[in-house]
Amino acid sequence: MADKKVRYLKSIEIDTKAERYCRFRKKGFKYIDYKDPDFLLMLCNPQGKILPRRLTGTSLKYQRKASQAIKKARHLALMPYVADNLN
Amino acid sequence: MNRYETVFIMTPVLSADQVTETVEKYRALIIANGGKTVHEDAWGLRKLAYPIQKKSTGFYHLIEWEAEGSAVLPFETEFRRDERILRFLTTAMEKHHIAYAESRRDKSNRKAEPKQEAEVVVEMPAKEASTPEEKA
């Protein structure tokens, strides 16, 4: 029949293959330096906005530290508040 | 005693003498407030990520210092009154921050040491080469 829907016993695996991990936890970071703008740029999008946890996979504890570090770097003009083309 | 880290930006208009004079002023201020400097790092003239007071560059300087918490407020008010300062940021250092800063300093020291050894090695053959000439 045309209106018969396909059913799966298990949920299909789409976009769930790559395992997410916190890069700070994995490498054993204790402190995130605000004086290192090149590293902090990895956590920003091309507009200079802080990327959300759901995209980077960072754990909450380190996301908090990273966002504080980025905001300190912005205050000291090491990183831009607004940008056109970063990364 | 707590440990603090202060980074401040001076206007690019200053001459080299004026920069050292300004830094000296804040170094003296820390000691006057009953503290001491642990480490200093002059980053020199750097480009700012965005203009501050219509300036696109500035002299960065970092001071790591130890003092009682009451010393921070007079230290920062002096920054606010100073026209030569574009920006400043004081952070209280927790133990991981201190460990990070010290390990980083060790690394830069280790990098500096082999260079000195290399210079000595270069000097040695030169002396040996000069002595036979003197004998001859």
Backbone of each chain as ProteinMPNN parsed JSONL, in Angstrom:
{"seq_chain_A": "MADKKVRYLKSIEIDTKAERYCRFRKKGFKYIDYKDPDFLLMLCNPQGKILPRRLTGTSLKYQRKASQAIKKARHLALMPYVADNLN", "coords_chain_A": {"N_chain_A": [[0.834, -1.21, 0.0], [0.338, 2.315, -0.571], [0.242, 4.206, 1.475], [1.48, 2.983, 3.545], [3.689, 3.095, 6.188], [7.232, 3.045, 6.643], [8.836, 1.201, 9.135], [11.172, 1.102, 11.811], [13.001, -1.071, 13.965], [15.058, -0.272, 15.583], [16.37, 3.031, 16.242], [17.458, 4.839, 13.41], [20.899, 5.204, 12.478], [21.994, 8.174, 12.065], [24.2, 10.799, 11.756], [25.181, 10.213, 14.265], [27.465, 8.925, 14.547], [30.046, 10.054, 14.891], [31.82, 10.451, 17.798], [31.27, 12.618, 20.452], [33.398, 14.687, 22.337], [34.921, 16.309, 25.141], [37.354, 18.609, 24.51], [39.054, 19.819, 26.312], [38.88, 18.348, 28.64], [39.836, 15.949, 27.722], [42.496, 16.467, 27.071], [43.479, 17.182, 29.47], [43.391, 19.824, 30.557], [43.868, 22.424, 32.922], [43.63, 25.036, 33.237], [42.499, 27.752, 31.314], [44.014, 29.915, 29.152], [43.714, 33.403, 28.892], [45.384, 34.989, 27.487], [46.084, 33.98, 25.094], [45.155, 34.39, 22.172], [45.075, 33.087, 19.694], [44.525, 30.422, 20.178], [42.019, 30.616, 21.408], [40.476, 31.45, 19.328], [39.676, 29.208, 18.038], [37.384, 28.481, 19.295], [35.483, 30.14, 18.403], [33.139, 31.56, 16.079], [33.254, 32.699, 12.585], [32.355, 35.33, 12.884], [33.264, 36.073, 15.283], [31.831, 35.292, 17.468], [31.096, 33.347, 20.403], [31.241, 29.876, 20.154], [28.56, 27.535, 20.62], [28.167, 24.989, 23.163], [26.961, 22.735, 22.204], [27.916, 22.466, 19.687], [30.729, 22.392, 19.846], [31.232, 20.463, 21.72], [32.325, 20.774, 24.195], [32.661, 20.368, 27.743], [30.449, 21.495, 30.377], [31.78, 22.705, 32.536], [34.255, 23.499, 31.435], [33.425, 25.053, 29.327], [32.417, 27.262, 30.593], [34.772, 28.31, 31.689], [36.198, 28.801, 29.345], [34.586, 30.682, 28.044], [34.766, 32.811, 29.793], [37.486, 33.361, 29.53], [37.619, 34.164, 26.859], [36.106, 36.488, 26.961], [37.695, 38.066, 28.605], [39.927, 38.324, 26.963], [38.817, 39.781, 24.895], [38.285, 42.198, 26.167], [40.863, 43.152, 26.565], [41.575, 43.771, 24.019], [42.738, 41.753, 22.553], [41.303, 40.024, 21.146], [38.657, 40.422, 18.757], [35.47, 42.041, 19.411], [33.432, 42.14, 17.546], [33.566, 40.806, 14.307], [34.476, 40.371, 10.828], [35.663, 38.368, 9.217], [36.95, 35.892, 10.637], [39.143, 33.148, 11.521]], "CA_chain_A": [[0.0, 0.0, 0.0], [1.128, 3.542, -0.708], [0.332, 4.971, 2.726], [2.106, 2.171, 4.586], [4.938, 3.746, 6.57], [8.343, 2.158, 6.969], [9.147, 1.286, 10.561], [12.443, 0.486, 12.213], [13.004, -1.534, 15.348], [15.982, 0.635, 16.293], [16.492, 4.323, 15.575], [18.523, 4.78, 12.416], [22.083, 5.948, 12.903], [22.389, 9.293, 11.21], [24.911, 11.849, 12.498], [25.5, 9.836, 15.65], [28.649, 8.07, 14.524], [31.176, 10.769, 15.475], [31.612, 10.597, 19.227], [31.626, 13.954, 20.92], [34.167, 14.678, 23.574], [35.393, 17.626, 25.564], [38.786, 18.648, 24.189], [39.818, 20.248, 27.485], [38.92, 17.229, 29.569], [40.645, 14.881, 27.133], [43.914, 16.82, 27.112], [43.878, 17.475, 30.843], [43.562, 21.246, 30.829], [43.445, 22.868, 34.238], [43.42, 26.482, 33.167], [42.456, 28.248, 29.935], [44.702, 31.208, 29.177], [43.064, 34.466, 28.113], [46.41, 35.726, 26.756], [46.415, 33.193, 23.909], [43.987, 34.575, 21.31], [45.05, 32.141, 18.572], [43.831, 29.212, 20.621], [40.614, 30.917, 21.704], [39.762, 31.631, 18.06], [39.089, 27.913, 17.649], [36.079, 28.343, 19.938], [34.65, 31.233, 17.916], [32.741, 31.479, 14.672], [33.912, 33.773, 11.823], [31.922, 36.653, 13.331], [33.851, 36.325, 16.594], [30.93, 34.866, 18.538], [31.501, 32.114, 21.067], [30.455, 28.735, 19.668], [27.857, 26.851, 21.702], [28.637, 23.697, 23.638], [26.394, 21.645, 21.415], [28.716, 22.311, 18.47], [32.128, 22.069, 20.119], [31.303, 19.283, 22.58], [33.0, 21.107, 25.449], [31.838, 20.144, 28.928], [29.954, 22.749, 30.942], [32.815, 23.287, 33.387], [35.274, 24.163, 30.629], [32.775, 26.08, 28.516], [32.35, 28.441, 31.455], [36.126, 28.88, 31.764], [36.578, 29.29, 28.022], [33.855, 31.91, 27.713], [35.363, 33.875, 30.611], [38.789, 33.691, 28.94], [37.374, 34.904, 25.619], [35.628, 37.828, 27.319], [38.861, 38.816, 29.084], [40.755, 38.626, 25.789], [38.142, 40.852, 24.157], [38.47, 43.44, 26.919], [42.24, 43.599, 26.364], [41.762, 43.979, 22.576], [43.494, 40.659, 21.938], [40.328, 39.437, 20.22], [37.618, 41.402, 18.456], [34.096, 41.793, 19.851], [32.721, 41.864, 16.307], [34.508, 40.65, 13.204], [33.88, 39.949, 9.566], [36.167, 37.096, 8.719], [37.963, 35.247, 11.455], [39.49, 31.749, 11.218]], "C_chain_A": [[0.862, 1.25, 0.0], [1.283, 4.267, 0.623], [0.953, 4.168, 3.872], [3.474, 2.739, 4.929], [5.993, 2.71, 6.933], [8.668, 2.319, 8.443], [10.453, 0.581, 10.851], [12.342, 0.049, 13.658], [13.931, -0.652, 16.2], [16.017, 1.969, 15.546], [17.657, 4.269, 14.603], [19.683, 5.68, 12.818], [22.475, 6.985, 11.859], [23.009, 10.356, 12.097], [25.204, 11.477, 13.941], [26.796, 9.049, 15.716], [29.849, 8.755, 15.181], [30.906, 10.973, 16.963], [32.075, 11.968, 19.671], [32.414, 13.829, 22.202], [34.593, 16.101, 23.887], [36.893, 17.684, 25.356], [39.633, 19.033, 25.398], [39.977, 19.1, 28.469], [39.868, 16.146, 29.047], [42.141, 15.183, 27.247], [44.378, 17.228, 28.502], [44.183, 18.927, 31.106], [43.106, 21.547, 32.251], [43.014, 24.335, 34.163], [43.434, 26.91, 31.704], [42.973, 29.682, 29.926], [43.981, 32.234, 28.304], [44.069, 35.237, 27.261], [46.822, 35.026, 25.465], [45.267, 33.257, 22.898], [43.906, 33.57, 20.155], [44.316, 30.853, 18.94], [42.342, 29.469, 20.814], [39.794, 31.115, 20.43], [39.111, 30.337, 17.598], [37.695, 27.734, 18.219], [35.11, 29.429, 19.472], [34.246, 30.994, 16.469], [33.368, 32.654, 13.916], [33.486, 35.182, 12.221], [32.508, 37.01, 14.705], [32.944, 35.965, 17.752], [31.413, 33.548, 19.141], [30.61, 30.975, 20.584], [29.782, 28.02, 20.836], [28.44, 25.472, 21.988], [28.16, 22.565, 22.732], [27.148, 21.448, 20.104], [30.15, 21.868, 18.765], [32.286, 20.824, 20.988], [31.998, 19.517, 23.9], [32.073, 20.839, 26.634], [31.506, 21.488, 29.576], [31.03, 23.48, 31.737], [33.828, 24.087, 32.561], [34.692, 25.211, 29.698], [32.705, 27.388, 29.301], [33.714, 29.13, 31.502], [36.529, 29.498, 30.435], [35.876, 30.602, 27.711], [34.388, 33.079, 28.533], [36.687, 34.336, 30.011], [38.605, 34.524, 27.671], [36.944, 36.331, 25.946], [36.761, 38.694, 27.864], [39.732, 39.24, 27.91], [40.141, 39.751, 24.972], [38.368, 42.198, 24.839], [39.853, 44.022, 26.662], [42.577, 43.778, 24.888], [42.694, 42.945, 21.951], [42.618, 39.947, 20.919], [39.254, 40.478, 19.938], [36.268, 41.03, 19.106], [33.251, 41.395, 18.64], [33.754, 41.749, 15.197], [33.777, 40.238, 11.95], [34.331, 38.553, 9.17], [37.304, 36.578, 9.574], [38.169, 33.829, 10.934], [40.009, 31.538, 9.797]], "O_chain_A": [[1.982, 1.243, 0.51], [2.322, 4.874, 0.885], [0.954, 4.61, 5.021], [4.332, 2.854, 4.054], [5.684, 1.642, 7.46], [8.764, 3.439, 8.946], [10.794, -0.414, 10.213], [11.692, 0.699, 14.477], [13.64, -0.335, 17.353], [15.726, 2.021, 14.351], [18.715, 3.726, 14.919], [19.501, 6.747, 13.402], [23.193, 6.694, 10.903], [22.405, 10.77, 13.087], [25.452, 12.36, 14.762], [27.191, 8.565, 16.776], [30.586, 8.124, 15.938], [29.908, 11.582, 17.348], [33.158, 12.418, 19.298], [32.134, 12.976, 23.044], [34.62, 16.973, 23.018], [37.632, 16.901, 25.952], [40.79, 18.628, 25.504], [41.042, 18.897, 29.051], [40.598, 15.514, 29.811], [42.95, 14.287, 27.485], [45.542, 17.581, 28.691], [45.142, 19.237, 31.811], [42.106, 21.011, 32.728], [42.159, 24.797, 34.919], [44.293, 26.472, 30.939], [42.434, 30.552, 30.61], [43.677, 31.976, 27.139], [43.678, 36.041, 26.414], [47.789, 35.426, 24.816], [44.495, 32.307, 22.772], [42.816, 33.238, 19.69], [43.59, 30.276, 18.13], [41.506, 28.65, 20.433], [38.572, 30.968, 20.442], [38.124, 30.354, 16.862], [36.907, 26.94, 17.706], [34.049, 29.619, 20.066], [34.943, 30.302, 15.727], [33.962, 33.529, 14.546], [34.197, 36.14, 11.919], [32.279, 38.103, 15.223], [33.245, 36.293, 18.9], [32.056, 32.742, 18.468], [29.384, 31.084, 20.599], [30.361, 27.911, 21.916], [29.118, 24.879, 21.149], [28.86, 21.574, 22.525], [27.041, 20.394, 19.476], [30.72, 21.065, 18.027], [33.347, 20.2, 20.995], [32.24, 18.573, 24.651], [30.864, 21.05, 26.55], [32.192, 22.486, 29.354], [31.181, 24.697, 31.637], [34.211, 25.197, 32.93], [35.382, 26.157, 29.318], [32.905, 28.472, 28.753], [33.815, 30.35, 31.376], [37.122, 30.575, 30.393], [36.487, 31.528, 27.178], [34.46, 34.206, 28.041], [36.985, 35.53, 29.979], [39.349, 35.477, 27.437], [37.37, 37.276, 25.283], [36.797, 39.901, 27.625], [40.218, 40.37, 27.861], [40.859, 40.583, 24.417], [38.61, 43.208, 24.179], [40.008, 45.238, 26.554], [43.748, 43.923, 24.539], [43.356, 43.217, 20.95], [43.108, 39.35, 19.961], [38.971, 41.325, 20.786], [35.975, 39.854, 19.319], [32.465, 40.449, 18.694], [34.714, 42.518, 15.159], [32.621, 39.815, 11.99], [33.526, 37.683, 8.838], [38.476, 36.799, 9.271], [37.467, 33.372, 10.032], [40.333, 30.413, 9.419]]}, "seq_chain_B": "MNRYETVFIMTPVLSADQVTETVEKYRALIIANGGKTVHEDAWGLRKLAYPIQKKSTGFYHLIEWEAEGSAVLPFETEFRRDERILRFLTTAMEKHHIAYAESRRDKSNRKAEPKQEAEVVVEMPAKEASTPEEKA", "coords_chain_B": {"N_chain_B": [[48.427, 36.869, 51.747], [47.76, 37.347, 48.364], [47.95, 36.296, 44.943], [48.229, 38.228, 42.04], [47.521, 39.121, 38.637], [48.3, 41.49, 36.325], [47.483, 42.998, 33.316], [48.255, 45.64, 31.237], [47.572, 48.271, 28.864], [49.424, 50.671, 27.215], [49.44, 53.974, 25.739], [50.377, 54.295, 22.265], [51.751, 56.569, 21.747], [53.768, 57.171, 23.472], [57.296, 57.492, 24.244], [60.186, 55.28, 24.343], [61.497, 55.694, 26.763], [59.502, 56.895, 28.273], [57.721, 54.799, 28.482], [59.119, 52.915, 30.079], [59.286, 54.466, 32.326], [56.582, 54.734, 33.07], [55.955, 52.048, 33.646], [57.688, 51.649, 35.75], [56.549, 53.298, 37.649], [54.198, 51.936, 38.378], [55.286, 49.631, 39.357], [56.587, 50.592, 41.595], [54.372, 51.397, 42.972], [53.126, 49.028, 43.721], [54.95, 48.033, 45.586], [54.807, 50.087, 47.425], [52.289, 49.63, 48.425], [52.684, 47.484, 50.001], [53.309, 45.081, 48.717], [54.832, 42.742, 46.376], [56.615, 42.327, 43.286], [56.388, 39.5, 41.176], [56.846, 38.541, 38.65], [57.616, 39.839, 35.402], [56.612, 40.95, 32.184], [57.221, 42.357, 29.155], [55.337, 42.926, 26.423], [55.602, 44.561, 24.353], [55.054, 46.752, 21.487], [51.907, 46.272, 20.169], [49.364, 45.28, 17.861], [46.025, 46.372, 18.181], [42.917, 44.627, 18.523], [40.675, 46.014, 17.994], [39.954, 49.518, 17.585], [40.923, 51.628, 20.328], [40.172, 54.52, 22.02], [40.65, 55.847, 19.643], [43.085, 54.794, 18.868], [45.162, 52.439, 17.243], [47.18, 50.771, 17.952], [49.215, 49.601, 20.74], [51.267, 49.646, 23.754], [51.852, 46.716, 25.368], [51.927, 45.403, 28.649], [52.796, 43.106, 31.178], [52.31, 42.353, 34.572], [53.063, 40.303, 37.239], [52.089, 39.904, 40.497], [52.307, 39.984, 44.12], [50.239, 40.55, 46.874], [48.291, 41.916, 49.628], [44.704, 41.716, 49.57], [43.577, 44.228, 49.847], [45.205, 45.95, 48.511], [44.581, 46.091, 45.879], [42.551, 47.844, 45.036], [43.488, 50.662, 45.366], [45.56, 50.434, 43.52], [44.247, 49.981, 41.097], [42.675, 52.297, 40.849], [44.604, 54.14, 40.32], [45.316, 53.416, 37.76], [42.984, 54.123, 36.403], [43.035, 56.869, 36.596], [45.216, 57.566, 35.164], [46.286, 58.954, 32.16], [47.85, 57.825, 30.265], [47.261, 55.2, 30.088], [45.463, 52.864, 28.255], [43.887, 50.555, 28.566], [43.275, 48.173, 31.188], [43.636, 45.128, 33.046], [43.064, 43.283, 35.858], [43.612, 40.192, 37.309], [42.773, 37.837, 39.785], [44.866, 35.222, 40.738], [44.249, 31.825, 40.661], [45.164, 28.525, 41.925], [45.657, 26.806, 39.736], [46.078, 28.561, 37.685], [48.415, 29.863, 38.549], [50.181, 27.701, 38.497], [50.162, 27.162, 35.777], [51.257, 29.541, 34.736], [53.807, 29.443, 35.851], [54.886, 27.089, 34.806], [54.998, 27.769, 32.172], [56.853, 29.783, 32.211], [59.111, 28.33, 32.965], [59.462, 26.794, 30.681], [60.14, 28.732, 28.754], [62.513, 29.584, 29.873], [64.056, 27.296, 29.651], [64.286, 27.126, 26.945], [65.857, 29.338, 26.461], [68.284, 28.745, 27.684], [69.862, 26.643, 26.229], [70.705, 28.138, 24.045], [72.581, 29.913, 25.096], [74.571, 28.097, 25.808], [75.294, 27.231, 23.299], [76.462, 29.512, 22.281], [78.757, 29.667, 23.824], [80.139, 27.44, 22.923], [80.723, 28.221, 20.373], [82.503, 30.254, 20.869], [84.73, 28.959, 21.957], [86.323, 27.442, 19.918], [87.271, 29.613, 18.526], [89.029, 30.853, 20.268], [90.959, 28.864, 20.485], [91.842, 28.829, 17.932], [93.053, 31.283, 17.802], [95.201, 31.105, 19.545], [97.301, 29.372, 18.415], [98.246, 31.033, 16.443], [99.368, 33.092, 17.874], [101.475, 31.737, 19.043], [102.938, 31.063, 16.823]], "CA_chain_B": [[48.925, 37.349, 50.453], [47.197, 36.74, 47.16], [48.725, 36.62, 43.755], [47.436, 38.87, 40.995], [48.171, 39.312, 37.342], [47.756, 42.686, 35.69], [47.933, 43.342, 31.974], [47.753, 46.956, 30.866], [47.951, 48.768, 27.549], [49.777, 52.092, 27.224], [49.254, 54.595, 24.413], [51.548, 54.159, 21.393], [52.381, 57.887, 21.585], [54.889, 57.286, 24.4], [58.636, 57.081, 23.823], [60.665, 54.116, 25.096], [61.787, 56.151, 28.126], [58.231, 57.123, 28.973], [57.139, 53.486, 28.774], [59.796, 52.358, 31.253], [58.927, 55.332, 33.449], [55.228, 54.361, 33.469], [56.016, 50.729, 34.271], [58.385, 51.849, 37.022], [55.589, 53.931, 38.549], [53.289, 50.923, 38.921], [56.115, 48.71, 40.142], [56.791, 51.268, 42.877], [53.072, 51.463, 43.647], [52.897, 47.716, 44.324], [55.812, 47.953, 46.763], [54.277, 51.058, 48.393], [51.092, 49.045, 49.031], [53.074, 46.321, 50.796], [53.378, 43.862, 47.923], [56.083, 42.576, 45.633], [56.411, 41.786, 41.942], [56.913, 38.147, 41.023], [57.313, 38.352, 37.277], [57.194, 40.903, 34.491], [56.781, 40.612, 30.776], [56.842, 43.435, 28.242], [54.991, 42.349, 25.115], [55.965, 45.559, 23.352], [53.989, 47.367, 20.689], [51.05, 45.256, 19.539], [48.18, 45.792, 17.194], [44.794, 46.094, 18.917], [41.91, 43.954, 17.697], [39.727, 47.067, 17.624], [40.524, 50.77, 18.082], [40.555, 52.147, 21.646], [40.486, 55.955, 22.031], [41.13, 56.147, 18.283], [44.437, 54.262, 18.673], [45.057, 51.071, 16.733], [48.242, 49.96, 18.554], [49.482, 49.942, 22.133], [52.319, 48.906, 24.432], [51.296, 45.796, 26.366], [52.847, 45.017, 29.718], [52.192, 42.197, 32.157], [52.984, 42.273, 35.874], [52.525, 39.321, 38.182], [52.501, 40.456, 41.792], [51.721, 39.422, 45.327], [49.915, 41.563, 47.88], [47.015, 41.712, 50.289], [43.595, 42.093, 48.699], [43.256, 45.656, 49.973], [46.117, 46.734, 47.667], [44.127, 46.086, 44.493], [41.722, 49.016, 44.721], [44.311, 51.836, 45.053], [46.338, 50.136, 42.313], [43.388, 50.14, 39.922], [42.251, 53.696, 40.708], [45.722, 54.835, 39.685], [45.197, 53.124, 36.324], [41.85, 54.879, 35.849], [43.368, 58.293, 36.542], [46.363, 57.76, 34.266], [45.872, 59.14, 30.761], [48.718, 57.038, 29.385], [46.761, 53.818, 30.066], [44.247, 52.666, 27.451], [43.11, 49.474, 29.17], [43.996, 47.32, 32.143], [42.841, 44.017, 33.574], [43.694, 42.577, 36.967], [42.952, 38.933, 37.638], [43.295, 37.07, 40.907], [45.323, 33.942, 40.197], [44.021, 30.622, 41.485], [46.355, 27.658, 41.923], [45.937, 26.269, 38.397], [46.607, 29.686, 36.909], [49.803, 30.051, 38.989], [50.95, 26.556, 37.984], [50.278, 27.353, 34.326], [52.189, 30.646, 34.479], [55.163, 29.034, 36.217], [55.365, 26.077, 33.859], [55.274, 28.468, 30.931], [58.111, 30.492, 32.434], [60.162, 27.31, 32.924], [59.666, 26.412, 29.284], [60.865, 29.8, 28.055], [63.875, 29.581, 30.412], [64.762, 26.142, 29.089], [64.587, 27.457, 25.553], [66.91, 30.354, 26.46], [69.553, 28.177, 28.151], [70.693, 26.01, 25.194], [71.282, 29.162, 23.183], [73.791, 30.401, 25.776], [75.57, 27.033, 25.677], [75.738, 27.239, 21.902], [77.358, 30.659, 22.112], [80.026, 29.314, 24.46], [80.796, 26.482, 22.028], [81.246, 28.99, 19.236], [83.656, 31.046, 21.328], [85.872, 28.089, 22.267], [87.234, 27.207, 18.793], [87.859, 30.882, 18.13], [90.181, 31.064, 21.144], [91.972, 27.868, 20.11], [92.405, 29.241, 16.644], [93.884, 32.478, 17.981], [96.429, 30.775, 20.28], [98.416, 28.928, 17.568], [98.777, 32.183, 15.708], [100.235, 33.819, 18.788], [102.697, 30.933, 19.206], [103.701, 31.167, 15.583]], "C_chain_B": [[48.248, 36.6, 49.313], [48.084, 37.099, 45.984], [47.788, 37.179, 42.686], [48.248, 38.994, 39.715], [47.509, 40.516, 36.689], [48.354, 42.851, 34.305], [47.393, 44.731, 31.689], [48.315, 47.406, 29.539], [48.225, 50.258, 27.662], [49.619, 52.669, 25.818], [50.523, 54.457, 23.58], [52.308, 55.468, 21.218], [53.661, 57.99, 22.406], [56.211, 56.883, 23.758], [59.072, 55.919, 24.711], [60.944, 54.484, 26.552], [60.509, 56.319, 28.931], [57.553, 55.813, 29.344], [57.776, 52.902, 30.022], [59.457, 53.153, 32.503], [57.544, 54.951, 33.999], [55.228, 53.027, 34.201], [56.639, 50.837, 35.654], [57.44, 52.419, 38.08], [54.689, 52.878, 39.206], [54.028, 49.883, 39.739], [56.31, 49.29, 41.545], [55.508, 51.273, 43.694], [52.758, 50.145, 44.357], [53.682, 47.616, 45.624], [55.3, 48.899, 47.855], [53.046, 50.511, 49.109], [51.404, 47.751, 49.788], [53.075, 45.023, 50.023], [54.73, 43.71, 47.27], [55.775, 42.0, 44.257], [57.087, 40.418, 41.844], [57.544, 37.986, 39.647], [56.835, 39.521, 36.429], [57.45, 40.487, 33.068], [56.307, 41.789, 29.932], [56.572, 42.832, 26.87], [55.36, 43.316, 23.999], [54.766, 46.09, 22.598], [53.213, 46.286, 19.947], [49.881, 45.932, 18.866], [46.943, 45.427, 18.018], [43.78, 45.461, 17.97], [40.822, 44.93, 17.244], [40.261, 48.372, 18.196], [40.003, 51.158, 19.476], [41.039, 53.594, 21.688], [41.161, 56.376, 20.723], [42.572, 55.706, 18.036], [44.323, 52.811, 18.222], [46.19, 50.174, 17.229], [48.422, 50.366, 20.014], [50.625, 49.118, 22.687], [51.672, 48.033, 25.505], [52.363, 45.506, 27.418], [52.118, 44.163, 30.743], [53.006, 42.223, 33.442], [52.282, 41.209, 36.707], [53.004, 39.75, 39.556], [51.743, 39.821, 42.929], [51.448, 40.546, 46.308], [48.638, 41.159, 48.592], [45.907, 42.231, 49.373], [43.271, 43.576, 48.722], [44.118, 46.522, 49.062], [45.583, 46.907, 46.254], [43.398, 47.381, 44.136], [42.544, 50.28, 44.466], [45.137, 51.66, 43.79], [45.496, 50.416, 41.071], [42.909, 51.578, 39.747], [43.344, 54.514, 40.033], [45.712, 54.617, 38.168], [44.105, 53.982, 35.68], [42.195, 56.345, 35.689], [44.43, 58.578, 35.494], [45.897, 57.86, 32.816], [46.69, 58.298, 29.799], [48.205, 55.601, 29.218], [45.475, 53.734, 29.245], [43.325, 51.659, 28.131], [43.952, 48.79, 30.239], [43.063, 46.216, 32.598], [43.636, 43.326, 34.669], [42.915, 41.307, 37.241], [43.605, 38.329, 38.867], [43.663, 35.698, 40.38], [44.989, 32.813, 41.154], [45.152, 29.641, 41.219], [46.688, 27.117, 40.537], [46.555, 27.338, 37.5], [48.085, 29.906, 37.253], [50.681, 28.946, 38.419], [51.197, 26.708, 36.49], [51.329, 28.413, 34.016], [53.625, 30.218, 34.76], [55.734, 28.01, 35.244], [55.755, 26.743, 32.539], [56.607, 29.215, 31.02], [59.286, 29.515, 32.368], [60.506, 26.941, 31.495], [60.493, 27.46, 28.556], [62.304, 29.89, 28.57], [64.696, 28.465, 29.791], [65.16, 26.413, 27.638], [65.775, 28.418, 25.487], [68.267, 29.754, 26.8], [70.406, 27.533, 27.061], [71.361, 27.007, 24.267], [72.587, 29.679, 23.773], [74.917, 29.386, 25.655], [76.165, 27.049, 24.27], [76.722, 28.383, 21.655], [78.737, 30.351, 22.672], [80.826, 28.399, 23.535], [81.43, 27.216, 20.851], [82.508, 29.744, 19.641], [84.907, 30.189, 21.484], [86.827, 27.867, 21.083], [87.96, 28.478, 18.369], [89.116, 31.158, 18.956], [91.328, 30.131, 20.76], [92.679, 28.286, 18.825], [93.374, 30.412, 16.821], [95.22, 32.136, 18.637], [97.567, 30.268, 19.388], [99.068, 30.067, 16.804], [99.767, 32.979, 16.57], [101.576, 33.092, 18.96], [103.602, 31.083, 17.981], [104.302, 32.56, 15.472]], "O_chain_B": [[48.181, 35.371, 49.31], [48.853, 38.06, 46.02], [46.695, 36.659, 42.465], [49.479, 38.974, 39.72], [46.289, 40.546, 36.524], [49.574, 42.844, 34.137], [46.202, 44.983, 31.878], [49.396, 46.981, 29.131], [47.384, 51.021, 28.137], [49.66, 51.937, 24.829], [51.627, 54.498, 24.123], [53.381, 55.489, 20.614], [54.541, 58.791, 22.09], [56.251, 56.049, 22.853], [58.417, 55.608, 25.705], [60.67, 53.702, 27.463], [60.435, 55.944, 30.101], [56.895, 55.714, 30.38], [57.075, 52.444, 30.924], [59.353, 52.599, 33.598], [57.347, 54.857, 35.211], [54.588, 52.881, 35.242], [56.185, 50.204, 36.607], [57.524, 52.067, 39.257], [54.448, 52.912, 40.413], [53.485, 49.32, 40.69], [56.213, 48.58, 42.545], [55.528, 51.171, 44.92], [52.197, 50.139, 45.453], [53.154, 47.172, 46.644], [55.344, 48.578, 49.043], [52.779, 50.872, 50.255], [50.495, 47.013, 50.168], [52.863, 43.96, 50.607], [55.664, 44.455, 47.568], [54.796, 41.274, 44.083], [58.189, 40.207, 42.35], [58.609, 37.389, 39.491], [55.791, 40.117, 36.696], [58.399, 39.756, 32.783], [55.138, 42.171, 29.984], [57.475, 42.291, 26.233], [55.422, 42.929, 22.832], [53.619, 45.908, 23.006], [53.783, 45.493, 19.198], [49.463, 47.022, 19.257], [46.828, 44.299, 18.497], [43.784, 45.727, 16.768], [40.14, 44.702, 16.245], [40.963, 48.345, 19.207], [38.812, 51.036, 19.766], [42.21, 53.856, 21.414], [42.113, 57.157, 20.716], [43.214, 56.186, 17.102], [43.507, 52.048, 18.739], [46.187, 48.969, 16.974], [47.849, 51.357, 20.466], [50.932, 48.039, 22.181], [51.029, 48.535, 26.428], [53.547, 45.382, 27.106], [50.983, 44.449, 31.125], [54.233, 42.127, 33.414], [51.06, 41.222, 36.855], [54.203, 39.942, 39.76], [50.692, 39.207, 42.744], [52.307, 41.393, 46.551], [47.983, 40.187, 48.216], [46.145, 43.077, 48.511], [42.757, 44.123, 47.747], [43.811, 47.695, 48.854], [46.062, 47.761, 45.507], [43.607, 47.943, 43.061], [42.332, 50.932, 43.444], [45.388, 52.626, 43.069], [45.976, 51.017, 40.11], [42.751, 52.038, 38.616], [43.068, 55.449, 39.281], [46.053, 55.514, 37.397], [44.269, 54.496, 34.574], [41.715, 57.002, 34.766], [44.535, 59.698, 34.995], [45.209, 56.974, 32.308], [46.286, 58.077, 28.657], [48.649, 54.876, 28.328], [44.513, 54.454, 29.514], [42.122, 51.892, 28.252], [45.182, 48.825, 30.197], [41.842, 46.359, 32.541], [44.745, 42.844, 34.436], [41.693, 41.342, 37.39], [44.83, 38.308, 38.986], [42.883, 35.072, 39.663], [45.392, 32.834, 42.317], [46.01, 29.9, 40.375], [47.861, 26.981, 40.19], [47.427, 27.061, 36.677], [48.909, 30.11, 36.361], [51.777, 29.202, 37.922], [52.287, 26.424, 35.994], [52.183, 28.221, 33.15], [54.545, 30.572, 34.023], [56.916, 28.056, 34.901], [56.711, 26.335, 31.879], [57.375, 29.277, 30.06], [60.327, 29.826, 31.79], [61.675, 26.791, 31.137], [61.431, 27.128, 27.831], [63.214, 30.229, 27.813], [65.865, 28.647, 29.448], [66.218, 25.989, 27.173], [66.6, 28.331, 24.578], [69.29, 30.193, 26.273], [71.592, 27.85, 26.971], [72.454, 26.756, 23.759], [73.574, 29.862, 23.061], [76.071, 29.75, 25.429], [77.372, 26.902, 24.083], [77.691, 28.233, 20.911], [79.756, 30.718, 22.087], [82.037, 28.56, 23.381], [82.523, 26.875, 20.398], [83.456, 29.86, 18.864], [86.013, 30.635, 21.179], [88.03, 28.084, 21.228], [89.104, 28.437, 17.915], [90.127, 31.629, 18.435], [92.492, 30.529, 20.712], [93.888, 28.13, 18.651], [94.37, 30.529, 16.108], [96.241, 32.762, 18.352], [98.707, 30.691, 19.578], [100.273, 30.065, 16.552], [100.805, 33.456, 16.113], [102.642, 33.705, 19.014], [104.823, 31.209, 18.08], [104.988, 32.86, 14.495]]}, "name": "protein", "num_of_chains": 2, "seq": "MADKKVRYLKSIEIDTKAERYCRFRKKGFKYIDYKDPDFLLMLCNPQGKILPRRLTGTSLKYQRKASQAIKKARHLALMPYVADNLNMNRYETVFIMTPVLSADQVTETVEKYRALIIANGGKTVHEDAWGLRKLAYPIQKKSTGFYHLIEWEAEGSAVLPFETEFRRDERILRFLTTAMEKHHIAYAESRRDKSNRKAEPKQEAEVVVEMPAKEASTPEEKA"}
